[in-house]
Amino acid sequence: MRAALVRLITSLALLVSAASLTPLSAASADPSPGAPEPSAARQAGTAQAARPTRPTTRIYAHPRAVTIYGKARFSYGSDRKGVRFTCRLRGPGRRTAAFHACPSDSPGSQGGRRTFTDLPASAGAYRFVVRSWIPARAGKPLILGRVARYSWHVFSVYRPAPRNVPRPGASFNRPLSPSHQKISINKMINTINAMPGYRQGTRSTCPWAPELRPSTIRITVYSLTGKRFAQALVAAHRRCVSVQVLMNNHLDRNTDPAWRRLEDALGTRVYGGGRARRSFAHRCSYGCRGSGVLHTKMYLFDSQMQSGRYNRVRSTVATGSANMTFNATNIQYNDLYTVPNRPDLYRTYLRTFNLMKRDNGFAQRLIQVRNGAYQTTFWPQDRGGPDPQMQALRSIKCTGARGAGYRGRTVVYINMHAWFNSRGMRLARQVRRMHAQGCYIKVLYGFMSFGVFKQLRRGQAPRMTVRRTLFSHNGRTGYVYTHFKNLAVSGRVGNDRSANVVWTGSNNYTNGGTHYDEVSMRIPLRSAYVDYRRQFQYISKRLSSAKYAIFQEPEGGGRAPRTTTAPRAIDVPEDEAYDLPPGTPVITSPEVVFDENGEPRALD
């Protein structure tokens, strides 16, 4: 009992001694009665403060997602001061690249820069990775920051025909001269082949962002059956060029092998994934903006590359009568007028193209835009309002010319593929009034109703010639004819007494010309007038006739006929009150379509 009492006293003495040796603090003191316990959040914050935070790494400057240069500069940084950086570059020939020290701007800074040179072009992507880190200090461990990554491609530029820059001005094919048949189509193919692209481009590596595409090609045509032309477009698409083609719907993949190839390579959908696709081959549904057919012929070329070494074709517009078909080269006389390096004119045509590619028919309004010397009209036209083709004719004054025309009178050349219907008659009457006012007028035609012909040729017309350009070997199929839709004037136009003006495009003198998708460019340049006058004179001398005849052309881009329509008489509208002269040849060609007046529909 005594021993137990001694042990108890000894234990109490030790406890008192230990308490006297321990200092009292807020952390170790017992909480006062009623004080709350520390919260869980406060405990977590205390634990986080005990752990060092990892610095964040950011890349502030880097090359474009696609570049054609073998140099890449990076600027990077961190949200912490006093950090250091490690980085690595992976890509062609660098698969096992390890992290290594990357430079900082200065000791204690928050950023750095790194430059790589002589990076070879490759289909594979390069990937730059950088990490910030804080060195170990006394009592503190090394802290690794979060990494930042960036991937990009280095491509080389490829153009099959780097020196083929389109010549400005007019180009004409001559179907009866084998060496000159393909002048216009070759000009467009050579321009396509001159558009810069990426040699390493593939379906997966070509950039989708418009600003990263090397070049763009936008085309609208009535017919596209040229296999070489389609092949050039497919090759451009494969080198990452944006190729966008709109065509009328009278041909399809089953009747047109060239179009089938375009559809297979480019696809048919204009939009996908909530944005416009890089390339497409789309058939408009009975016109894009208008109602009836897509008849506009325009060819737009531009390159986004900054270097003039690669960017030889910029903001280029070509328009006229030429489709890309066998018919357009071997049977028809056609024109294309090219205007390079005109950003304002290019934007005008591009805006209309972007309206057309919607293919909704809801933008049926006449568009007329002046870009410097050039003025462009895009149909369809709202109901009512003046006819731009009539306005062009009425702007011509027949006397008072100075330094142009012939002996003070205005000279007018009209080279028109299709001229009939009530609209054609109204335009013919205006031409007759111009003749009565003193103009010299010369007309070449392909399709012309007999009523229009008689209107132009009635009575005495000493200063007017009207000549046919359509001829047939077999009495059934026309083998040559003009496809121009052209008006060339020298003399007094508007207030200009020494004007030289050309109108050219796709708009025929027919009723359909007001509500189809059509285009016409006004070119007030003497060089253009001289070129078109020279071609008019060539056609007149090469093969033309003053004798009236009707030859109905084959449609659909010169395809072989599936059926042959039997020859028939043409019903002349009663309001024209003319009868065809005895013996007038009426020759029907394959797949011809007659309108409500019994006249041939000429669209190609």
KAWOCOR-V312235 format. One record per residue. N is the residue number from 0. PHI is phi in whole degrees, 0 to 359 (* if undefined). PSI is psi as a letter, one per 20 degrees, with the letter a starting at -180 (* if undefined). OMEGA is omega in whole degrees, -180 to 180 (none if undefined). Layout:
# KAWOCOR-V312235
N,PHI,PSI,OMEGA + N,PHI,PSI,OMEGA
This chain:
# KAWOCOR-V312235
0,*,g,179 + 1,293,h,179 + 2,295,h,179 + 3,295,h,178 + 4,296,h,178 + 5,297,g,179 + 6,297,h,180 + 7,294,g,180 + 8,295,h,-180 + 9,296,g,180 + 10,296,g,179 + 11,296,h,180 + 12,294,g,179 + 13,295,h,179 + 14,296,g,179 + 15,296,h,180 + 16,294,g,180 + 17,295,h,179 + 18,295,h,-180 + 19,288,h,-179 + 20,271,i,-177 + 21,262,p,179 + 22,289,q,180 + 23,272,p,177 + 24,220,r,-179 + 25,294,h,-178 + 26,286,h,-175 + 27,261,i,-179 + 28,290,q,175 + 29,294,p,179 + 30,296,q,179 + 31,291,q,-179 + 32,305,p,178 + 33,88,i,-180 + 34,288,p,-178 + 35,287,q,175 + 36,287,q,176 + 37,302,p,-177 + 38,286,r,179 + 39,293,h,180 + 40,297,h,-180 + 41,293,h,178 + 42,293,h,180 + 43,294,g,178 + 44,298,h,178 + 45,296,h,180 + 46,290,h,180 + 47,292,h,178 + 48,298,h,-180 + 49,286,h,179 + 50,266,p,178 + 51,289,q,179 + 52,280,q,180 + 53,275,p,178 + 54,291,q,177 + 55,263,p,-180 + 56,251,p,178 + 57,226,q,173 + 58,256,o,-175 + 59,265,h,-179 + 60,223,q,-176 + 61,201,r,177 + 62,290,r,175 + 63,297,r,-180 + 64,300,h,173 + 65,228,p,180 + 66,225,q,178 + 67,251,j,-179 + 68,248,q,-178 + 69,274,k,178 + 70,240,p,180 + 71,225,p,178 + 72,250,p,179 + 73,235,q,171 + 74,236,p,-174 + 75,222,r,-179 + 76,195,a,-178 + 77,222,r,176 + 78,272,j,180 + 79,237,q,175 + 80,275,q,176 + 81,74,j,-179 + 82,272,r,171 + 83,238,r,-174 + 84,228,q,167 + 85,237,q,-179 + 86,208,r,174 + 87,207,q,178 + 88,234,p,175 + 89,245,q,-179 + 90,170,a,180 + 91,304,o,-179 + 92,79,j,-177 + 93,230,k,-174 + 94,297,h,-176 + 95,257,j,-178 + 96,301,p,-180 + 97,257,r,176 + 98,294,q,176 + 99,216,r,-176 + 100,296,p,175 + 101,247,q,-172 + 102,291,q,170 + 103,254,q,-179 + 104,296,g,-180 + 105,195,q,177 + 106,303,p,180 + 107,82,j,-178 + 108,279,r,180 + 109,246,j,-176 + 110,205,r,179 + 111,196,r,-179 + 112,221,q,179 + 113,216,p,-180 + 114,237,p,175 + 115,245,q,-179 + 116,232,r,176 + 117,57,l,177 + 118,279,p,-178 + 119,287,q,175 + 120,291,q,-177 + 121,197,q,175 + 122,290,h,179 + 123,283,q,-178 + 124,269,q,170 + 125,266,q,-180 + 126,222,o,178 + 127,257,p,-180 + 128,233,p,179 + 129,228,q,180 + 130,225,p,172 + 131,269,q,179 + 132,208,q,-180 + 133,251,p,-179 + 134,298,q,177 + 135,290,q,177 + 136,233,r,-178 + 137,301,o,178 + 138,80,i,-179 + 139,232,p,-176 + 140,278,r,172 + 141,294,p,-178 + 142,241,o,177 + 143,271,p,178 + 144,275,r,177 + 145,283,q,-177 + 146,271,q,171 + 147,236,q,-174 + 148,230,q,173 + 149,208,p,179 + 150,241,q,178 + 151,203,r,180 + 152,246,q,171 + 153,246,o,-179 + 154,246,r,170 + 155,250,q,-176 + 156,277,p,179 + 157,223,p,174 + 158,223,p,179 + 159,300,h,-179 + 160,226,m,-172 + 161,295,h,-175 + 162,260,j,-177 + 163,273,n,176 + 164,263,p,-176 + 165,296,p,177 + 166,287,p,177 + 167,290,q,176 + 168,97,a,-171 + 169,273,q,169 + 170,227,q,-176 + 171,226,q,171 + 172,264,q,179 + 173,229,o,-171 + 174,297,h,-179 + 175,272,j,178 + 176,240,o,-175 + 177,307,h,-179 + 178,285,i,-178 + 179,241,j,-177 + 180,292,h,-169 + 181,256,k,-176 + 182,300,g,-176 + 183,290,g,-178 + 184,293,h,176 + 185,293,h,177 + 186,298,g,179 + 187,289,h,178 + 188,296,g,179 + 189,296,h,177 + 190,293,g,176 + 191,302,g,-178 + 192,289,i,178 + 193,272,i,-179 + 194,285,p,-176 + 195,292,q,176 + 196,220,a,-179 + 197,252,p,-179 + 198,296,h,-176 + 199,268,j,-176 + 200,294,p,174 + 201,224,r,179 + 202,304,h,-176 + 203,270,h,-176 + 204,261,i,178 + 205,298,p,-176 + 206,289,q,178 + 207,272,h,-177 + 208,292,p,-177 + 209,304,h,-176 + 210,288,i,-180 + 211,260,i,-180 + 212,287,p,-177 + 213,292,h,-177 + 214,205,r,175 + 215,226,q,175 + 216,231,p,179 + 217,232,p,-173 + 218,221,p,168 + 219,233,p,180 + 220,215,q,172 + 221,282,g,-179 + 222,226,q,176 + 223,219,o,179 + 224,235,i,-178 + 225,289,o,-178 + 226,291,h,178 + 227,294,h,178 + 228,296,g,179 + 229,297,h,179 + 230,298,g,178 + 231,296,h,178 + 232,293,g,179 + 233,297,g,179 + 234,298,h,177 + 235,296,g,178 + 236,301,h,-178 + 237,291,h,176 + 238,264,k,171 + 239,80,j,173 + 240,289,p,175 + 241,281,o,-177 + 242,242,o,-176 + 243,235,o,-174 + 244,233,p,174 + 245,243,p,179 + 246,222,q,175 + 247,294,r,-172 + 248,262,j,179 + 249,284,i,173 + 250,249,q,177 + 251,214,a,-176 + 252,294,h,-180 + 253,277,h,-178 + 254,253,i,-173 + 255,222,n,-179 + 256,301,h,179 + 257,296,g,179 + 258,292,h,177 + 259,300,g,179 + 260,296,h,177 + 261,296,g,180 + 262,300,g,-179 + 263,295,h,-177 + 264,274,g,-173 + 265,261,h,-173 + 266,84,r,-176 + 267,252,i,-177 + 268,277,p,179 + 269,283,h,-178 + 270,240,q,177 + 271,196,p,-180 + 272,65,k,178 + 273,81,j,179 + 274,213,r,178 + 275,293,p,-180 + 276,283,q,-178 + 277,297,g,-178 + 278,223,q,176 + 279,196,q,172 + 280,233,o,-169 + 281,240,p,175 + 282,265,p,179 + 283,286,q,-177 + 284,274,n,178 + 285,56,l,-177 + 286,102,q,180 + 287,269,g,175 + 288,262,h,-174 + 289,266,a,179 + 290,228,o,-178 + 291,132,e,-179 + 292,215,q,167 + 293,273,o,-176 + 294,240,i,-179 + 295,291,p,173 + 296,244,o,174 + 297,216,q,-175 + 298,230,o,-174 + 299,242,p,-178 + 300,227,p,176 + 301,202,q,177 + 302,235,p,-180 + 303,270,i,-178 + 304,294,p,-175 + 305,283,h,-174 + 306,282,p,176 + 307,293,i,177 + 308,298,h,-179 + 309,258,h,-172 + 310,264,n,-178 + 311,265,h,-177 + 312,242,o,-176 + 313,230,p,171 + 314,44,l,-175 + 315,252,p,-180 + 316,237,p,171 + 317,229,p,179 + 318,213,r,-179 + 319,159,b,-175 + 320,254,i,-168 + 321,276,p,162 + 322,274,r,178 + 323,254,m,-173 + 324,219,r,172 + 325,297,g,177 + 326,306,g,-174 + 327,294,h,-178 + 328,260,g,-169 + 329,260,i,-176 + 330,238,h,-172 + 331,259,q,162 + 332,273,p,-178 + 333,224,r,177 + 334,225,q,168 + 335,221,p,177 + 336,249,p,-173 + 337,248,p,176 + 338,234,o,179 + 339,270,q,171 + 340,55,l,175 + 341,233,n,-177 + 342,303,h,-179 + 343,293,g,177 + 344,295,g,179 + 345,299,g,-180 + 346,296,h,177 + 347,299,g,179 + 348,291,h,180 + 349,295,g,179 + 350,299,g,179 + 351,292,h,177 + 352,302,g,-179 + 353,295,h,173 + 354,289,g,-177 + 355,292,h,-175 + 356,291,i,174 + 357,291,h,175 + 358,51,l,-179 + 359,240,i,178 + 360,67,j,-176 + 361,264,i,-179 + 362,253,l,-176 + 363,279,m,178 + 364,217,q,179 + 365,287,p,178 + 366,242,p,177 + 367,230,p,-175 + 368,226,p,175 + 369,255,p,176 + 370,235,n,-176 + 371,62,c,-179 + 372,285,h,-173 + 373,267,q,172 + 374,231,p,-177 + 375,242,p,175 + 376,242,p,176 + 377,244,p,172 + 378,266,r,22 + 379,278,r,-177 + 380,248,p,174 + 381,301,q,176 + 382,299,p,-176 + 383,82,r,-179 + 384,85,q,-177 + 385,290,q,177 + 386,277,p,-179 + 387,301,h,178 + 388,292,h,176 + 389,293,h,178 + 390,299,h,178 + 391,297,g,179 + 392,295,g,-178 + 393,289,i,178 + 394,285,i,-178 + 395,274,p,176 + 396,254,p,-167 + 397,273,i,180 + 398,231,r,178 + 399,89,j,178 + 400,288,q,179 + 401,222,p,180 + 402,76,j,178 + 403,205,r,-179 + 404,72,b,-178 + 405,220,o,178 + 406,52,l,177 + 407,81,i,179 + 408,252,q,180 + 409,277,p,178 + 410,252,p,-176 + 411,237,p,174 + 412,249,p,177 + 413,241,o,179 + 414,242,n,-167 + 415,234,p,-180 + 416,292,g,-175 + 417,233,p,-176 + 418,215,n,178 + 419,196,a,-175 + 420,69,r,-178 + 421,294,h,177 + 422,295,g,177 + 423,300,h,179 + 424,293,g,179 + 425,298,g,179 + 426,293,h,178 + 427,296,g,179 + 428,296,h,177 + 429,294,h,177 + 430,297,g,177 + 431,297,h,178 + 432,296,h,178 + 433,297,h,176 + 434,297,g,180 + 435,297,h,-180 + 436,275,i,173 + 437,117,j,180 + 438,288,q,164 + 439,272,p,-174 + 440,231,p,177 + 441,234,p,-174 + 442,234,p,165 + 443,244,p,-178 + 444,221,q,171 + 445,256,f,175 + 446,264,p,178 + 447,214,p,176 + 448,292,q,-179 + 449,295,h,178 + 450,297,g,177 + 451,295,g,179 + 452,301,g,-180 + 453,294,h,178 + 454,298,g,-179 + 455,288,h,-172 + 456,260,j,-174 + 457,294,q,177 + 458,63,b,179 + 459,277,p,179 + 460,222,m,-173 + 461,293,h,-178 + 462,255,j,-178 + 463,229,p,170 + 464,236,q,179 + 465,228,o,-173 + 466,231,q,-180 + 467,274,q,179 + 468,243,i,-178 + 469,265,p,-179 + 470,219,q,-178 + 471,226,p,174 + 472,279,h,-170 + 473,253,j,-179 + 474,73,j,-178 + 475,223,h,-174 + 476,236,p,177 + 477,290,p,-179 + 478,252,i,176 + 479,203,q,175 + 480,190,q,177 + 481,280,q,177 + 482,240,j,178 + 483,297,q,166 + 484,228,m,-161 + 485,228,p,175 + 486,229,p,-180 + 487,235,p,-171 + 488,227,p,172 + 489,231,p,-178 + 490,145,c,-176 + 491,261,o,179 + 492,231,o,-176 + 493,63,c,180 + 494,269,i,-178 + 495,266,o,-178 + 496,275,i,-180 + 497,233,l,-174 + 498,276,q,168 + 499,228,o,-171 + 500,229,q,176 + 501,234,p,168 + 502,246,p,178 + 503,214,q,-179 + 504,163,c,-173 + 505,241,i,-169 + 506,272,o,175 + 507,281,r,175 + 508,273,m,-179 + 509,221,r,180 + 510,298,h,-178 + 511,297,h,-177 + 512,297,i,-179 + 513,272,h,-175 + 514,243,j,171 + 515,275,r,168 + 516,285,o,-176 + 517,223,r,178 + 518,215,q,173 + 519,213,p,179 + 520,248,p,175 + 521,264,p,-173 + 522,235,o,-177 + 523,270,l,-178 + 524,235,p,179 + 525,297,h,180 + 526,300,h,179 + 527,293,g,180 + 528,300,g,-178 + 529,298,g,-180 + 530,297,g,-177 + 531,288,h,176 + 532,295,g,-180 + 533,298,g,179 + 534,292,h,176 + 535,302,g,-179 + 536,293,h,178 + 537,298,g,-179 + 538,298,g,-179 + 539,300,g,-177 + 540,281,h,-176 + 541,292,g,179 + 542,192,o,175 + 543,203,r,-177 + 544,214,q,175 + 545,278,i,-179 + 546,280,p,-179 + 547,286,q,174 + 548,201,q,178 + 549,244,p,172 + 550,236,p,-178 + 551,263,p,-168 + 552,285,q,169 + 553,287,q,-179 + 554,255,r,174 + 555,83,k,173 + 556,72,k,175 + 557,79,k,178 + 558,291,q,177 + 559,295,q,-177 + 560,290,q,172 + 561,270,h,177 + 562,221,r,179 + 563,239,p,178 + 564,280,p,-179 + 565,294,q,177 + 566,304,q,-179 + 567,211,r,177 + 568,283,q,178 + 569,269,p,179 + 570,281,o,-180 + 571,276,p,179 + 572,306,q,-176 + 573,297,h,-176 + 574,290,i,175 + 575,279,h,173 + 576,56,l,176 + 577,233,q,175 + 578,249,q,176 + 579,296,p,178 + 580,295,q,179 + 581,303,p,178 + 582,83,j,178 + 583,295,p,-179 + 584,290,p,176 + 585,235,o,-173 + 586,243,p,-177 + 587,259,p,178 + 588,256,r,-177 + 589,302,q,170 + 590,59,k,179 + 591,288,q,178 + 592,239,p,180 + 593,261,q,178 + 594,273,a,-175 + 595,294,i,178 + 596,267,j,-178 + 597,79,j,-180 + 598,259,q,-177 + 599,289,q,174 + 600,272,o,-177 + 601,244,o,-176 + 602,239,h,-170 + 603,297,*,none
